[in-house]
C-alpha cells in the first residue's frame, strides 16, 4: 500500500531497515520460533515453551553459572532502530498486511517470554552492532531487545489485546517483564482485566441422548416396503458402536477400524434402498447436531457453582480455586495459534464412522441434506421483534450449527481426493484438468457476493471458512475455489480493525480471526488471485453487536494458546525459583464414609432422568419439578416445626439450667451443651428420612 511504502522509504532515508528487509527479518525470526513451538519437549534456551531450564524471577541476581539471562531495560541496544521497526510492524498488523494478525500477536508473546543463554559483555557488544547489512545487525538476538520490542508492539496493539480473555490479561499484567519494561502497560492491562467477560465455554453433557421418534417422518408411509421400514437393527448397532467408542477410544493403542470397522460396515450394508439411506442420513445428522453443536440449550437450569463457593470460601479463595481448576483441566501442550483442522470431541466419532463405512450412497444423501440445511440457515432471519439478547442467542445458535454442518459438508466433498502428502506436479495438473469440469457442491463465490451485498458476512464467512478448511491439496487451485480465496483476501484487507465503517468491532474481529486461520492452513496457497471486488455496504447483521467474547472463543478456540504460553512461562519461573516442580494432588470434598458406588449410582440416576425427560413433552418436566418443589417445601416446614424446634427448645433448657448452676463458665458450658445437642442431632437425620 502507498502508506506502507512511504513509511518504508522514510525508514530507509533515516538509515534504518527497509520494509522488505524488516519483513524478511521478522519472518526468519518467526519461523525459528514456530519450529520451537512445534516440538515443545525439546530443550532449547530460545524456547518459549516450558522446559526444565527456565529463567529465574525478575529481580533475582544472575550468577555466572546461570543458564539464562534476566531481561534488563538498561541493556537494550539499538533502541531507536527497534522503535522504528516496531512502528512499521504495527502498521502492517493494523492494516491487515499480514496473513494472520493473531499469529503476529502470538509471536510477540513468544518474544516476551523468550529465554537466552548467558553471555559475556564482549559477546553482547559484538552481536548488537548496526552493520551495513541491516539483516545481519542482530536486532532481536538479545533477550533484552526481544522483550523491549514485544512490549512496544503490545502497547501499540492494546485494543486488540484487550479482547483476549481475563486469564490471559491477568497473566500479562502479572508478567514481571511487562512490569519492568512498561509499568503503564501493566496498569492498563489490570484495568482491562476487570472489563473482559470472556471465559471458558461450558462443557457439554457426555450422556448419549437418542433421537426421539417423529411420527411425521418415521411412520410406515415414509418407506417403500415393510422390509425397508424395519431399520431398527441399524440404529441399535449405531448406538452400540457409539457407546463402545466412548468407553475405549482414549485408551492407548485403541484403533477405530480394528475395533469397530466390521460392525460399521455391517450396519451400512443393511441399508438396502435409497429410502433407507435417506432416512438413516437424516437420523445421523440429527444425532450429530444433538451431540456436537455445543452445550445443550434444553437442559434444566442449574445454579452456577460460584454462588455457593463464594459464600463458603470467600472471593480470594474462590479465585485461587478457579486458577487451580484451570491448571488441572487445561492441557499443557502448546500447538500455536494456527492448529490444523480437527474434529474435537464427538465429532471425531462421526468422522470415523463416515471414513470407515465408505458408502457412496450414504455420503451423497448426507451431502444433499447438508447443502439444503446450510442454505436454509444462511437465509434465516436473525432480526425479530424480541429483545437484543434474543437476537444474539439466535445468531449464536444459527452460527454454531452452520459451522458444524459446513465442516462435515467440506469433509465429505473433499474426502475422495484427500492424501497425506502433496501429489507430484504432473498428477496435480491432471487432477486439476479433470475436476475443473465438474460443478462444485456449493457456489462459494455466489454465496460470498450475496452475503456481503446483504450485510450478512458475519454469519456466512465463519461457516464458509470451516468448509474451505477441509480442502485437499488440489482444491485451492480449482477456478471456483481459487477465485473465492481471492475474494476472501480482498474482504480480509478491507476489515481493518482500527477503522469504523459501521461494523461492530467484535463482529469484525471474528471474521478477521477466522479468515486469518484459513490463510495459514497448509493446503491454502500462499498467493491467491484476487477475485472481483463488489460494493460493501456493511449493513444489517454486520452492524449489530451480535458477537461477544464468549462466541469469539467458541469459534476461535486457538485464542486460548496465548494463555497456555504465558502460564507455561509462569510455571517454569516458579519451578526454577523453588528448585523443584511442585505437583498438585486434587482431593475430594465428599464425606470420607460416602461409598463410591452410591455416588456413581446417583450420577447414573441423573443421566437416566435426563434421558427420560428428553423424549417427553416439556410440560411433564415442569409438572414434576412443581410437585417436587412443593413436597420438598412442606418437608422442610415440617422439620423446622418438629425436629429443629425440639433441638432449640432443649438447648434453651440446658442453657438456663447451666446458668443457674454455681460455678458455670462460658466456654465449658457451651461445650457441654453442644455435646448433648450433638448426640440428639445425630438422630434427627434418621427421623427426617422416615
C-alpha positions in Angstrom: 0.0 0.0 0.0 1.2 3.6 -0.6 1.2 4.4 3.1 3.4 1.4 4.0 5.8 2.2 1.0 6.1 5.8 2.1 6.8 4.7 5.7 9.4 2.2 4.4 11.0 4.8 2.3 11.3 7.2 5.2 13.0 4.5 7.3 15.5 3.8 4.5 16.2 7.5 4.3 16.8 7.6 8.0 19.4 4.8 7.9 17.1 2.1 9.3 15.7 -1.1 7.7 13.7 -1.1 4.5 10.2 -2.5 4.7 11.2 -5.6 2.7 14.2 -6.3 4.9 12.1 -5.9 8.0 9.6 -8.4 6.7 12.4 -10.9 5.9 14.0 -10.4 9.3 10.7 -10.9 11.2 9.7 -13.9 9.0 13.0 -15.6 9.8 12.7 -15.0 13.5 9.0 -16.1 13.5 9.8 -19.3 11.6 12.5 -20.1 14.1 10.0 -19.6 17.0 7.4 -21.7 15.2 9.8 -24.6 14.9 10.4 -24.5 18.6 6.7 -24.5 19.4 6.1 -27.5 17.1 8.4 -29.6 19.4 7.7 -28.3 22.9 9.6 -31.2 24.6 12.9 -30.3 23.0 15.2 -28.5 25.4 16.3 -25.1 24.0 17.4 -21.9 25.6 15.4 -20.0 23.0 12.2 -21.8 23.6 9.2 -20.0 25.0 7.6 -23.3 26.0 8.0 -24.9 29.4 11.4 -26.7 29.8 13.5 -27.7 32.7 15.9 -24.9 32.1 13.8 -21.8 32.8 14.9 -18.3 33.8 14.8 -17.0 37.4 12.3 -14.4 38.6 12.9 -10.7 37.8 15.0 -9.1 40.4 17.0 -12.2 41.3 20.7 -11.9 41.0 22.1 -13.7 37.9 25.2 -15.7 38.8 27.9 -16.7 36.3 26.6 -20.3 36.5 23.1 -19.2 35.5 21.6 -20.9 32.4 19.7 -17.9 31.2 19.9 -14.1 31.5 17.3 -11.8 33.1 16.0 -9.1 30.7 17.0 -5.6 31.8 15.7 -2.4 30.2 19.1 -0.7 30.7 20.8 -3.3 28.5 18.6 -2.7 25.4 20.7 -1.7 22.4 19.7 -0.1 19.1 16.6 1.4 20.8 15.9 3.9 18.0 16.0 1.2 15.3 13.8 -1.1 17.4 11.2 1.8 17.8 11.1 2.2 14.0 10.9 -1.5 13.4 8.0 -1.7 15.9 6.2 1.2 14.2 6.4 -0.5 10.7 5.5 -3.9 12.2 2.4 -2.4 14.0 1.4 -0.7 10.8 1.4 -4.0 8.9 -0.7 -5.5 11.6 -3.2 -2.6 11.9 -3.7 -2.5 8.1 -4.1 -6.3 7.7 -1.0 -6.6 5.6 -0.1 -9.8 7.4 -1.9 -13.1 6.7 -2.9 -13.6 10.4 -2.9 -10.9 13.0 -3.2 -13.4 15.9 -0.1 -15.2 14.6 1.9 -12.0 14.9 0.5 -11.4 18.3 1.4 -14.9 19.4 4.9 -14.2 18.0 5.1 -11.1 20.3 4.1 -13.2 23.3 6.9 -15.6 22.4 9.4 -12.8 22.3 8.1 -11.5 25.6 8.7 -14.9 27.2 11.8 -15.8 25.3 15.0 -17.0 27.0 18.6 -16.6 26.1 21.8 -18.2 27.4 24.1 -16.0 29.5 26.9 -14.3 27.5 29.8 -12.0 28.3 29.8 -8.3 27.7 32.2 -8.7 24.8 29.8 -11.2 23.1 26.8 -8.9 23.6 28.6 -5.9 22.2 29.8 -7.9 19.2 26.2 -9.0 18.5 24.4 -5.7 19.0 26.2 -3.5 16.4 24.4 -1.9 13.5 26.1 -3.3 10.4 25.9 -2.1 6.7 23.8 -5.2 6.0 20.8 -4.5 8.2 19.7 -8.1 8.3 23.0 -9.0 10.0 22.7 -6.4 12.7 21.1 -8.7 15.3 18.2 -6.5 16.3 16.5 -9.4 18.1 19.5 -11.6 19.1 19.4 -10.4 22.7 16.6 -11.2 25.2 16.6 -7.5 26.3 15.8 -6.3 22.8 13.2 -9.1 22.3 11.3 -8.1 25.4 11.6 -4.4 24.6 10.3 -4.9 21.1 7.4 -7.1 22.2 6.3 -4.6 24.9 6.3 -1.8 22.3 4.1 -3.8 19.9 1.7 -4.8 22.7 1.4 -1.2 23.7 0.6 -0.2 20.2 -1.9 -3.1 19.7 -3.5 -2.6 23.1 -7.1 -2.6 21.7 -6.6 -6.0 20.1 -5.0 -7.4 23.3 -7.9 -6.2 25.5 -10.3 -8.6 23.6 -8.5 -11.6 24.9 -9.9 -13.5 27.9 -9.5 -12.5 31.5 -6.9 -15.2 32.3 -4.6 -14.1 29.5 -4.9 -10.4 30.5 -4.2 -11.3 34.1 -1.1 -13.4 33.1 0.1 -10.5 31.0 -0.5 -7.9 33.8 1.3 -10.1 36.3 4.2 -10.8 34.0 7.3 -9.3 35.7 8.8 -8.4 32.3 5.9 -6.2 31.5 6.1 -4.6 34.9 9.8 -4.0 34.5 9.8 -2.6 30.9 6.4 -0.7 30.9 4.6 -0.1 34.2 2.0 1.9 32.3 1.1 -1.1 30.2 0.7 -3.2 33.3 -1.8 -0.7 34.7 -3.8 -0.7 31.5 -3.8 -4.5 31.4 -5.0 -4.6 35.0 -7.9 -2.3 34.3 -8.8 -4.2 31.1 -8.9 -7.4 33.0 -11.8 -6.2 35.1 -13.9 -5.4 32.0 -13.2 -8.6 30.0 -16.2 -11.0 30.1 -14.6 -13.8 28.1 -14.5 -17.2 30.0 -14.1 -20.8 29.1 -17.0 -22.3 27.3 -19.2 -24.6 29.4 -18.7 -28.3 28.7 -21.4 -30.3 27.0 -23.2 -33.2 28.6 -21.5 -36.5 28.0 -24.7 -38.6 28.2 -25.9 -40.0 24.9 -29.4 -38.9 24.0 -31.1 -40.8 21.3 -33.0 -39.0 18.6 -36.7 -39.1 19.6 -39.3 -40.8 17.3 -41.0 -38.3 15.0 -44.4 -39.6 13.7 -44.4 -37.2 10.7 -41.2 -38.7 9.3 -40.7 -42.1 10.9 -44.1 -43.8 10.2 -44.7 -46.6 7.7 -45.9 -44.3 4.9 -42.4 -42.8 4.5 -40.9 -46.2 3.5 -41.2 -48.2 0.3 -41.8 -51.5 1.9 -42.2 -53.3 5.3 -38.6 -54.5 5.0 -37.3 -51.0 4.4 -39.4 -49.8 7.4 -37.6 -52.1 9.8 -34.2 -50.4 10.1 -34.2 -50.7 13.9 -31.1 -53.1 13.9 -29.1 -50.4 12.1 -29.9 -47.9 14.8 -29.1 -50.4 17.5 -25.7 -51.1 16.0 -25.1 -47.4 15.7 -25.7 -46.7 19.4 -23.7 -49.8 20.4 -20.8 -48.5 18.4 -21.1 -45.1 19.9 -21.1 -46.3 23.4 -18.1 -48.6 22.9 -16.3 -45.7 21.3 -16.9 -43.5 24.3 -15.6 -46.2 26.6 -12.4 -47.1 24.8 -11.3 -44.5 22.3 -9.0 -42.8 24.8 -7.1 -45.9 25.7 -3.6 -46.2 24.2 -3.4 -48.4 21.2 -7.1 -48.4 20.5 -8.0 -48.2 16.8 -11.4 -47.4 15.4 -11.0 -49.5 12.3 -9.8 -52.6 14.1 -12.3 -52.4 16.9 -15.5 -51.2 15.2 -14.9 -51.3 11.4 -16.6 -54.6 10.8 -19.8 -53.6 12.7 -19.9 -50.2 11.0 -19.8 -51.8 7.5 -22.3 -54.4 8.5 -24.6 -51.6 9.7 -24.4 -49.8 6.4 -24.8 -52.9 4.3 -28.3 -53.3 5.8 -29.4 -50.0 4.2 -30.6 -51.7 1.0 -32.6 -49.0 -0.6 -32.5 -45.3 -1.3 -35.2 -44.6 1.2 -33.2 -46.3 3.9 -30.1 -44.3 3.1 -32.0 -41.1 3.1 -33.7 -41.9 6.4 -30.5 -43.0 8.1 -28.8 -39.9 6.8 -31.4 -37.7 8.4 -31.1 -39.5 11.8 -27.3 -39.4 11.5 -27.3 -35.7 11.1 -29.8 -35.2 13.9 -27.6 -37.2 16.2 -24.6 -35.2 15.0 -26.2 -31.9 15.7 -27.6 -33.1 19.1 -24.2 -34.2 20.4 -21.7 -31.8 18.7 -23.3 -28.4 18.3 -22.3 -27.4 21.8 -23.7 -27.1 25.3 -27.3 -28.3 25.5 -29.8 -25.4 25.5 -32.8 -27.6 26.6 -31.0 -28.9 29.7 -32.6 -28.0 33.1 -31.3 -24.8 34.5 -28.7 -25.2 37.3 -27.3 -22.8 39.8 -23.9 -21.5 39.0 -21.3 -23.2 41.3 -19.6 -19.9 42.0 -22.6 -18.7 44.1 -22.2 -21.4 46.8 -18.4 -21.5 46.6 -18.3 -17.7 47.1 -20.2 -17.9 50.3 -18.2 -20.9 51.6 -14.6 -19.8 50.6 -14.7 -16.1 50.1 -13.8 -14.1 46.9 -10.0 -14.6 47.3 -10.1 -18.3 47.9 -12.6 -18.7 45.1 -10.2 -17.0 42.7 -7.4 -19.4 43.8 -9.7 -22.4 43.4 -10.7 -21.3 39.8 -7.0 -20.9 38.9 -6.3 -24.3 40.3 -9.1 -25.8 38.3 -7.6 -24.3 35.1 -4.2 -25.8 35.9 -5.7 -29.2 36.4 -8.1 -29.2 33.5 -6.2 -27.3 30.7 -3.7 -29.2 28.5 -0.1 -28.2 28.7 0.9 -28.8 25.1 1.3 -25.6 23.0 0.2 -26.0 19.4 0.3 -22.4 18.3 -2.5 -20.1 17.1 -2.9 -21.9 13.7 -3.7 -25.5 14.5 -4.7 -27.7 11.6 -8.4 -28.5 11.1 -9.6 -31.1 13.6 -12.7 -32.9 14.8 -12.8 -32.5 18.6 -15.0 -34.4 21.0 -17.8 -36.5 19.5 -17.1 -35.0 16.0 -14.2 -37.5 15.8 -16.7 -40.4 16.2 -18.9 -39.2 13.3 -15.9 -38.6 11.1 -14.5 -42.1 11.8 -17.9 -43.7 11.0 -18.0 -42.0 7.6 -14.4 -42.9 6.8 -14.8 -46.5 7.8 -18.2 -47.0 6.2 -17.0 -45.8 2.8 -20.6 -45.8 1.5 -21.0 -43.6 -1.6 -24.8 -43.7 -1.3 -24.9 -42.6 2.3 -22.3 -39.9 1.6 -24.4 -38.5 -1.3 -27.5 -38.3 0.8 -25.6 -36.6 3.6 -24.2 -34.0 1.2 -27.6 -33.3 -0.2 -29.1 -32.8 3.3 -26.1 -30.7 4.5 -26.4 -28.4 1.5 -30.1 -28.0 2.0 -29.8 -27.2 5.7 -26.8 -24.8 5.2 -28.6 -22.8 2.5 -31.6 -22.6 4.8 -29.6 -21.5 7.8 -27.9 -18.9 5.7 -31.3 -17.3 4.9 -32.6 -17.5 8.5 -33.9 -14.2 9.8 -32.0 -13.1 12.9 -33.8 -9.8 13.5 -37.1 -10.2 15.2 -39.5 -8.3 17.5 -37.7 -9.7 20.6 -35.0 -8.1 22.7 -31.4 -7.7 21.6 -30.4 -10.6 23.8 -32.8 -12.9 22.0 -31.2 -11.8 18.7 -27.7 -12.6 20.0 -28.8 -16.0 21.2 -30.5 -16.9 18.0 -27.5 -15.7 16.0 -25.1 -17.7 18.1 -27.3 -20.9 17.7 -27.5 -20.5 13.9 -23.8 -19.7 13.5 -22.6 -22.7 15.6 -24.9 -25.1 13.8 -23.9 -23.7 10.4 -20.2 -24.1 11.2 -20.7 -27.7 12.2 -22.7 -28.6 9.1 -20.2 -26.8 6.8 -17.2 -28.7 8.3 -18.8 -32.1 7.6 -20.0 -31.0 4.2 -16.4 -30.0 3.3 -15.1 -33.2 4.8 -17.5 -35.3 2.6 -16.9 -33.2 -0.5 -13.1 -33.4 -0.5 -12.8 -36.9 1.1 -12.3 -38.8 -2.2 -9.3 -36.5 -3.0 -7.6 -36.4 0.4 -4.0 -37.6 0.6 -1.4 -37.4 3.4 1.2 -35.8 1.1 1.1 -33.3 -1.7 0.9 -35.2 -5.0 3.5 -34.6 -7.7 3.0 -31.7 -10.0 2.1 -33.9 -13.0 -0.6 -35.7 -11.1 -1.9 -32.5 -9.6 -2.2 -30.8 -13.0 -4.1 -33.9 -14.4 -6.5 -33.9 -11.5 -7.0 -30.1 -11.8 -8.0 -30.5 -15.5 -10.5 -33.2 -14.7 -12.1 -31.7 -11.6 -12.4 -28.2 -13.2 -15.1 -29.7 -15.5 -17.4 -30.6 -12.6 -19.6 -28.3 -10.7 -18.7 -27.6 -7.0 -21.1 -28.7 -4.3 -21.6 -25.1 -3.3 -21.4 -21.9 -5.3 -19.0 -20.3 -2.9 -18.4 -17.1 -4.9 -22.1 -16.5 -5.4 -22.7 -17.0 -1.7 -19.9 -14.6 -0.8 -21.3 -11.9 -3.2 -24.8 -12.3 -1.8 -23.8 -12.3 1.9 -21.7 -9.2 1.6 -24.3 -7.4 -0.5 -27.0 -8.1 2.1 -24.8 -7.3 5.1 -24.7 -10.8 6.4 -21.0 -11.5 6.2 -20.6 -12.1 9.9 -23.0 -15.1 9.6 -21.7 -16.6 6.3 -17.9 -16.1 6.5 -17.3 -18.2 9.6 -19.1 -21.3 8.3 -17.6 -20.8 4.8 -14.1 -20.9 6.4 -15.0 -24.2 8.0 -16.0 -25.6 4.6 -12.9 -24.4 2.8 -10.6 -25.6 5.6 -11.4 -29.2 4.5 -9.9 -28.7 1.0 -7.4 -31.2 -0.3 -4.1 -30.1 -1.9 -5.7 -29.6 -5.4 -8.9 -27.9 -4.1 -7.4 -24.3 -3.8 -6.2 -24.5 -7.4 -9.7 -25.1 -8.8 -11.0 -22.0 -10.5 -14.1 -21.7 -8.3 -12.2 -22.0 -5.0 -9.2 -20.0 -6.2 -11.5 -17.1 -7.1 -13.2 -17.5 -3.7 -9.9 -17.4 -1.8 -9.0 -14.2 -3.7 -12.3 -12.6 -2.8 -11.8 -13.6 0.8 -8.4 -12.0 0.7 -10.0 -8.7 -0.5 -12.5 -8.9 2.3 -9.8 -9.6 4.8 -7.8 -6.5 3.7 -11.0 -4.4 4.0 -11.8 -5.5 7.5 -9.3 -3.2 9.2 -10.0 -3.2 12.9 -8.9 0.3 13.5 -11.4 1.8 11.1 -15.1 2.4 11.7 -17.2 1.7 8.7 -20.3 0.7 10.8 -19.2 -2.9 11.5 -19.1 -3.8 15.2 -15.5 -4.4 16.5 -16.1 -7.9 17.7 -18.1 -8.8 14.5 -15.1 -7.7 12.5 -12.6 -9.4 14.9 -14.4 -12.8 14.4 -14.2 -12.5 10.6 -10.6 -11.4 10.7 -9.6 -14.3 13.1 -11.5 -16.9 11.0 -10.0 -15.7 7.7 -6.5 -15.4 9.2 -6.7 -19.0 10.4 -7.8 -20.2 6.9 -4.9 -18.4 5.2 -2.5 -20.3 7.4 -3.9 -23.8 6.7 -1.3 -25.8 4.9 -3.4 -26.6 1.8 -4.3 -23.0 1.1 -1.9 -21.3 -1.4 0.3 -18.5 -0.1 -0.7 -16.3 -3.1 -4.2 -16.2 -4.4 -5.6 -14.5 -7.5 -7.7 -11.6 -6.3 -11.3 -12.1 -7.1 -13.7 -9.4 -8.4 -14.5 -6.7 -6.0 -18.0 -5.6 -5.1 -19.5 -2.8 -3.0 -19.5 -3.5 0.7 -22.4 -1.7 2.4 -21.7 -3.4 5.8 -25.3 -3.2 6.9 -27.9 -5.1 8.8 -26.3 -8.0 10.7 -22.7 -6.8 10.3 -23.6 -3.6 12.1 -25.4 -5.2 15.1 -23.4 -6.2 18.2 -24.1 -10.0 17.7 -20.7 -11.4 18.6 -19.4 -11.3 22.2 -16.1 -12.6 23.5 -17.6 -15.9 24.6 -18.7 -16.6 21.0 -15.4 -15.4 19.7 -13.6 -18.0 21.8 -16.0 -20.8 20.9 -15.5 -20.1 17.2 -11.7 -19.5 17.5 -10.5 -21.8 20.3 -6.9 -21.3 19.2 -7.0 -17.9 21.0 -6.5 -19.9 24.2 -2.9 -20.6 23.1 -1.9 -17.2 24.5 -3.0 -18.3 27.9 -1.0 -21.5 27.6 2.3 -20.0 26.7 2.0 -17.3 29.4 1.0 -19.9 32.0 3.9 -22.1 31.0 6.3 -19.3 31.4 4.9 -18.5 34.9 5.0 -22.2 35.9 8.6 -22.6 34.7 9.8 -19.5 36.6 8.1 -20.7 39.8 9.7 -24.2 39.4 13.1 -22.7 38.8 12.8 -20.4 41.8 11.8 -23.2 44.1 14.2 -25.7 42.8 11.6 -28.4 42.1 8.4 -28.7 40.1 5.6 -29.0 42.6 2.8 -31.4 41.9 -0.8 -30.7 42.9 -2.9 -33.7 44.0 -6.6 -33.0 43.9 -8.6 -34.2 46.9 -12.3 -34.9 47.0 -14.7 -32.8 49.0 -17.1 -35.8 49.5 -17.5 -37.2 53.0 -15.0 -39.9 53.7 -17.6 -42.5 54.6 -19.6 -42.0 51.5 -19.5 -45.1 49.4 -18.2 -44.7 45.8 -20.8 -47.0 44.4 -23.6 -44.7 45.7 -22.1 -41.6 44.1 -21.8 -43.4 40.7 -25.3 -44.6 41.1 -26.5 -41.1 41.8 -24.8 -39.9 38.6 -26.4 -42.7 36.6 -29.8 -41.9 38.1 -29.4 -38.2 37.0 -28.5 -39.3 33.5 -31.4 -41.7 33.3 -33.8 -38.9 34.4 -32.4 -36.6 31.7 -32.8 -39.3 29.1 -36.4 -39.9 30.2 -37.4 -36.3 30.0 -35.7 -35.8 26.7 -38.3 -38.0 25.0 -41.3 -36.5 26.9 -43.2 -33.2 26.4 -41.8 -30.2 28.3 -45.0 -30.0 30.3 -44.2 -33.2 32.1 -40.8 -31.9 33.3 -42.5 -28.7 34.6 -45.2 -30.7 36.4 -42.6 -33.0 38.1 -40.5 -30.0 39.1 -43.5 -28.2 40.6 -44.6 -31.3 42.6 -41.1 -31.9 43.8 -40.7 -28.3 44.9 -44.0 -28.3 46.9 -43.2 -31.7 48.6 -39.7 -30.5 49.5 -41.1 -27.2 50.8 -43.6 -29.0 53.0 -41.0 -31.4 54.3 -38.7 -28.5 55.3 -41.5 -26.7 57.1 -42.4 -29.9 59.0 -38.7 -30.5 60.0 -38.4 -26.9 61.2 -41.6 -27.2 63.3 -40.7 -30.5 64.9 -37.0 -31.6 64.8 -35.4 -28.2 64.8 -37.9 -26.8 67.2 -37.2 -29.6 69.7 -33.4 -29.1 69.5 -33.8 -25.4 70.0 -36.1 -25.9 73.0 -33.8 -28.5 74.5 -30.8 -26.1 74.1 -32.6 -23.3 75.8 -33.5 -25.6 78.8 -29.8 -26.7 79.1 -28.6 -23.1 78.9 -31.0 -21.9 81.6 -30.0 -24.8 83.9 -26.3 -24.3 83.3 -26.5 -20.5 84.0 -28.3 -21.2 87.3 -25.8 -23.8 88.4 -23.0 -22.4 90.6 -19.5 -22.1 89.0 -20.7 -22.2 85.4 -18.3 -20.7 82.9 -19.0 -19.7 79.3 -16.7 -21.9 77.3 -17.2 -25.1 79.3 -21.0 -24.5 79.4 -21.1 -24.1 75.6 -19.0 -27.3 75.1 -21.3 -29.3 77.4 -24.5 -28.1 75.7 -23.0 -28.7 72.3 -22.1 -32.2 73.1 -25.5 -33.1 74.4 -27.3 -31.5 71.4 -24.9 -33.2 69.0 -25.9 -36.6 70.2 -29.6 -35.8 69.7 -28.9 -34.1 66.4 -27.3 -37.3 65.1 -30.7 -38.9 65.5 -32.5 -36.2 63.6 -31.5 -37.3 60.0 -32.9 -40.8 60.6 -36.2 -39.3 61.9 -36.3 -36.9 59.0 -35.7 -39.6 56.5 -38.6 -41.7 57.9 
